Amino acid sequence: MSRVPAKLRTGDEEGALAATSGDNSTDHADESVRLPMDLCDNAPDWHRWVVQQVGAAGGGARDADAALRAFVVERFGPGVLDTHDWAYTPGSGRMLDHLLGSVPRARRGAVLPTYQRVASALPNGAPDTSIDVAAPDWSRAHFTPPTQEPGLFVINALHANPLASSLAPGFLADVAQYARSTGLLLVEDDPFRGISPLDDRWPTLLSLHPQGTVYLGSWTKLLGWPVKIGFVGWPRGCRAAEKLRAAAPTPEASALIDLATVLTTDRAVRIRRRRDALLTSRRAAVAALLRTLDWPFVPPSGGAHLALLTGQDLQLRNILAAERIGGLDAAQFYPRSASRPSRPFLRLGLSNVTEQDWDDLMAALERVLAHLEADFRDCSSVDDR
């Protein structure tokens, strides 16, 4: 029998995603919005289908730890069992909160722009390196070591939030070299890897600097799993990681059985393929619309979201919110104390659009963007390609 909570099995309840305010808070639950490029994380139609795959798999995978080990070996190769200890988490976000909260504020660092929860946890004058969004292709970015040496450094390397553009191998190699030379503990927050079948082209920090990288993954993003479940790889023999590992949060054991069942069959492959097809078609639809409107944007290298390049990100966000279309302005992805980025953008996000609402959402997005003045489009942010 499926152990996914009943309300997620039936699809009778849809979560409402709150529009996020300018202070990085998420306490405005009454501001429900629809978001383009749905990952179906909260969509009942997707959850019902995933649960059907659980039932079709037949159950019986009671050894959840063995299922996790098999999964990471398939994903990263057998060597990761020698370098890392692997465990389930109640979502990569919860683990990020734990890691950041366990390190003194002055020792936290990140590559910017980064997740809201990371940005809001960074202190004044945080050790960070910032990538300007002037070019849609981040391959030209170079890692610049922070002026202050951090103790823990968070990187979203693949389909990096919030721009959905992956960091170049050379950039990651420089990060790894910096960590080796300073003893820095890296946190590779990598929830989107595996959504695209082409993700293997991009290296992991896990492979470049295994002795100093804590790896975070997510099945909530990868499979659209109805319960928040992720996984973490703790570098074996790393003192800094061992201290953080001791009090790390763990998920309810009962939530893992269905997931383990799927991971040990071909059902996980089927879910990933269908998810990739869904996201590929939706990325293409949104990109085609923006090109038709001559609106500059960062083409996603994978993942399931993109960034509109705009000179008036906050105003555009408010206009979209009035139409119940969600978006987050650039300042959300920088520490609260940091100055606004030189190239504003608006991130179009991921969740809560069902199939039956998709066409209406696209029509609303076109209606809003088509009638905005030209000065909303930051064409200077796009290169000649």
N, C-alpha and C positions, 0 to 999 in steps of 0.2 A: 504493500500500500504506500502511496506517495505520502511523504512527510512534509511537503510544502504546506505552509499555513493555509487554512481553508479559504480565507478571503482572497488569497492569490490564486488558488486553484479555480475558483468559480469566476473570478473577474467581475464580481458585483461591485467592487469598489475601485475607483481610480484615484491614485494619488494626485494631489495638486502641487505643482512646483511653484514655490514662492519666488516672486521677482526680488532680486537682491538689491538692497539699498547701497548707496554710495559709501557707507562706512564698513563694508564687508560683512554686515550682519545678514542673517536669513530669517528674521523674525516677523516678516510681513506675510503671514500665511493667507491673508485675505486677497492678496494680489496674484491670483492664479493666472498663469500665462500658458500659452502654447509655444512649443519650441520646434523650429525646423530641424530636419535631419535626425529624426527619432532613432534612438538606440533601443527603444521599446523596453527600457529598464523598468518602467512602471505600467506598461500597456497590457491590459488583460488579454487581448487577443494573442500577443506573443507568449504570455505566461501559460495560457491554456495549451498552446502548441508544444511548449517545452515540457509541460507535465505529461502530455501524450507520449513524448519520446521517452520519458522516465518509465512510464508503464510498459511501453513496447520493449524496453531493454530487459524487462523480466525480473529485476531486483537481484538480490543475492550477493552484492558486493559489500560485505560487512567490514572488510579490512580497508578502511578509508585511508590509512597511512600508506598502505601499499599502493593504492590508486594514485595518491599524490606523488610518490616516488616514481612510479611508471610515467606519469604525466611529465614531470620535469626532465626525466631522462630523454623522453621523446622530443621535448622542446629544446633542451640545451645540451644533450649528450651525457653519457654516463659519468663524466668527470665531475659534474656538479654534486654527486653524492659523496665525493671525496673531499670537496672543499667547503661544502655547506650542509647545515642541518635544516630540513624543510618542515614547515608546519602550516596549518590552516590559520586564517585570521578572520575576524568578523568584518571583512572589507579592508581594502588597502587604505581607505581614508581614516578608519579607526586606528590603524597601525601608524599612519603618519602622525596623527594627533599624539599618540603615545611617544613616538620617537622625539618629536619636537618638544613635547612637554617635559621630557626627561633630561633635556640639555639646557643649560643656562642660556637665557635669551641672547647674551652677547656672543655666544659660541655657535649660533644657528646661521646657516648660510644657504644660498640657492642660486640657480641660474634663473634670471628674470627674462621675460614674464613667466609666472608660475601659477599653480593652483591658488585659488582664493584662500584656502585654509592654510597653505604655506605662507602666502604673502601676509596674511593677518597675524601669523605667529612670529614674523621676523621683527627685530627691534629697530629702534632708531640707529642709523648708521650700520645696518646689517652687512656682514661680509657677503657680497654678491658680485656676480658679473652679469651685465645686462646686454641683451641682444636687441638692437633696433629693428623695427619691422619694416624698414624702408624697402627691402627686397623680398618678394614673395618666396624666393628660394633661399633658405637659410644656409645653403652649402657654402656660402662665402663667409659665414661667421667664423671668427677666431676666438678661442677661449682666452680671456684675460684674467689672470689670477686676482682675487679680491685683495684690496689693500690691507684688510684685517684678516688674520688667519682664523678660520672657523674651526669648530670641532666636529661638526656634522654638516654635510652639504647635500641638498636635495636636487636631483636632476630628473626632468621628464624628457628622456632622450628620444623616444620613438613617438611620432605623431604628437609632438610636444604641445601640451596645453600652454596657452589657449589658442595657438595658431594652427594646430594640426599639421605642422611641418616638422619633419624629423631633423635632429642635429646630425651634422656630417660625421663620418667616421674619424676624420682628422681632429675635429673638435673634441670628440669623446676620448681619443687617444691622449690629447693634451690634458684633459681632466684627470685621466687615470695616472699620467705621469706626475701631475701636481700632487695627487693624493699619495702616491708612493713616496715622493720626496718630503712630504710634510707629516705623514702619519694620519692624514685626514680620513675620517669615516664617511664614505659615500652612501647615499640612499638613492637607489635607482627605482623611481616610482614609474612603473611600466604597465599600467592597466590595459592598454590597448593592443599590446603585442599579440598577434595571432588572429586579429579580426580580418586582416588582409593576408591572402596567401603569399604575398611578396615580402612579408615582414622579415624573412630570414636574410634578406639582403643587408640588413642593418645590424651592426654588431651591438652587443650589450656591454655595459660596464662590468657586468658579472663576468664576462669572458676576458676583458681587458685588465681588470684589477680584482680578481676573485678574493684575495686575502683581505681586502678592505671595503667590500661592497655588500650592503644589505639590499637584497632584491625584493621588491613588492610587485605582485601580480594580482589580477582580479578576474574571477569568473562572472561577476556581475556585468562587467563590460564585454568580456569575451563571448559569453553565451547568452547574455540577457537573463541571467539566473534570477528567479523571483526572490531569493533571499540573499542578503549581502554576505558573500563569502569570497575571500581572497586567499593568497598564500604568501609566505615569506621565506626567504633563504637567508639564514644567519651564517656569516663566515666563521668557519671553525677555527678556534685558536685566537680570535681577535678579542682582546680584552675590552675594548670600548664597546663592541657589539654584545659581549656577554653580559655586561652590566645592564644594558637596555633590554636584553632578552628575558631577564629574570622575571620582570613584572608585566610582560607583554600580554595584551588581551587575547583570549581564545574564544572561538565560537561554540555554540551549543553542539554537543556531539550528535544529537538527533538530526541536526540540519545537514549533516555531511553524507548520510547514507544514500540519498537519492543522487547527489552529485557524484559520489564514488561509483555508483552503478552506471551512470552515463559515461564517465571517464574510462571505464574498462570495457566499453563496447564501441561500435562504430557510430553510436548515436551522437556523441560529441562532435564528430566530424560532420555529420549531417546538420547539426545545429549551426556550426561555424560556417558551413557553406551557404546555408540559407540566410544567415545573418549578413555575410559578406555581400550576397546578391542584393539584399534589401538596402544595405548602406551604400553600395556602389550606385544603385539606381537613384537613390535620393540625393547623394552628393552630385551626381550628374545633372539632376533636375534643377537643383539650386544653382549650380554653376552656370547652366544654360540660361536660366532666368537672369542672373547677374550680368552675363555677357550681353544679352539682348538689351538690358537697360544701360549698358556701358558703365557698369559700376565696378570699380577696382576692388579686388579681394585677394586674399592669400589662398591659392589652390591647395587643398589638403593633400599631403603625401600619403595619407591613409586615414585612420581614425574615422570620425563621423561628425565633424563640425568644421567651421571655417571662420575667418575673420574678415569682415567688411572694413575696408580702409576708408576712413572718414575724417574730416577735419572737425567734426562736431559730434564726437562719440556720445557724450552724455545727452545732448539734445535728441540725437537719433534714437538712443535707447528709450527715452521718454515717449517719443512718437510711436515707436513700435509697441511699447507697453500699453499705450492707449488703445491699440488694436488687439490687445491680449496676445501679442507676439513677444516672446522673451528674447532678451539680449543683454550682454554684460559689457560695460564700457571698459576701456583699457586700464583705467586706474584701479579696477578691482584686482588686477593681477600683479600689482606692485605693493610693497609695504605701505602701510598707511602714511608713514612719514616721508616716503620718497616723493620726489617731484614727479609731475605727470610725464609720461614718456613723450619723446619728441615726435613720434608718429602715432597718433591715436588710432584706435581700431575698435570695432564692436564685434564681440564674439557671438555668433549664433550657435546655440547649444543643442542639447541632445534629447531631452526626455519628454514623454507624455503626449505624443501625437499618435493616435491610432490610425489605422488604415482608412477608416471612414472619414476622418477629419483632415487627412493629408491634402486633398485637392483644395479644400476651403482655405487651409492655411497658406498654401502657395499663392492662391488668388489674393489673399489679404496682403501678403508680403509684396507682391507685384503692385498692388494698388497703392500701397504706402510709398514704396521706393520710386515708382515712376513719376510721382508728382512732387518730389522734393527738388529744391533748387540745386543748381550745379555745385554750389560751394559746399554742399554736404559730401561730395565725392572728393576724396583726397587723391587725385590722380598723380600728384608728385610723389606718392608713396610707392608707386609701381615702377619697375624698371622697364626698359624698352621692349621686353618680350611680350 
